[in-house]
């Protein structure tokens, strides 16, 4: 297991640990010898590194987006730290956990998939439940869904970001469906779960978050519909109208043609899903921005995404927070009752 992280490295110390390679270039020294220019990363930060000796031989051992174990020496360089690498080798996928090298969701993938299983189990419609169970009992769906980001940079751009985003939408969908009585709660929750399922094939999670060839050529909306349709065909006996409504929610969840949706929302559940998805993504992006350093005083740097500066100051109430009596904490299991349908 990885024990030494970027934040632990101090100048003048030996370094023996593993990193994700996010940059790999070749330079030529003043003596005419080639050397490797590397940027190494883990979940706590990035560090520059150089391979001065036998660079050509070491270059054949790994590529960008590989996880490598290294042995070297940290040295101060231009006000920061650089690692002079003496030995390194590529690690096989079973030798590391990708969450050690990339930003991760607050909860573990195992906790979140357990929560998603509980949501699926609580769905009343037998056809929707059968489809969702078939999808998430398939390791080819379940395993990447646990670790995929929701996006490369905009919102939830970290390991477990997709399932975290989906769980947030399921919570919002449950609340909205209990407020507006005309909404089919099971259909809306299913749409929340399935709307971004194509991202497990659109964005690679084997190294840094890069688009796959299929992702660039087809996109997650098309791939999501294909994935759901293929599972429906295997199940058999699935209502055609229900399949159409579910696929429409996937196709229209970006809301506008110019935002990449082949169709605009034309059902109540699809319209609600679009607004909830848009809100959750933007709130997540805003929260990350509020925590980010930079800007001046209470104001962020100019944000092209929002086309404005963002005020980062927070109002804190003068009232003391109310203390809960001992034993009143809500357990993780009790929180899952939020997914339950209100009793009629």
Secondary structure as GFF3:
##gff-version 3
##sequence-region A 1 344
A	DSSP	three_ten_helix	6	8	.	.	.	ID=ss1
A	DSSP	beta_strand	14	28	.	.	.	ID=ss2
A	DSSP	beta_strand	34	42	.	.	.	ID=ss3
A	DSSP	beta_strand	45	51	.	.	.	ID=ss4
A	DSSP	alpha_helix	55	59	.	.	.	ID=ss5
A	DSSP	beta_strand	67	77	.	.	.	ID=ss6
A	DSSP	beta_strand	80	90	.	.	.	ID=ss7
A	DSSP	three_ten_helix	93	95	.	.	.	ID=ss8
A	DSSP	three_ten_helix	98	100	.	.	.	ID=ss9
A	DSSP	alpha_helix	109	121	.	.	.	ID=ss10
A	DSSP	alpha_helix	126	136	.	.	.	ID=ss11
A	DSSP	alpha_helix	139	147	.	.	.	ID=ss12
A	DSSP	alpha_helix	161	179	.	.	.	ID=ss13
A	DSSP	alpha_helix	185	194	.	.	.	ID=ss14
A	DSSP	alpha_helix	199	202	.	.	.	ID=ss15
A	DSSP	beta_strand	203	204	.	.	.	ID=ss16
A	DSSP	beta_strand	210	211	.	.	.	ID=ss17
A	DSSP	alpha_helix	213	217	.	.	.	ID=ss18
A	DSSP	alpha_helix	220	235	.	.	.	ID=ss19
A	DSSP	alpha_helix	240	252	.	.	.	ID=ss20
A	DSSP	three_ten_helix	257	259	.	.	.	ID=ss21
A	DSSP	alpha_helix	268	291	.	.	.	ID=ss22
A	DSSP	alpha_helix	332	335	.	.	.	ID=ss23
A	DSSP	three_ten_helix	336	339	.	.	.	ID=ss24
###
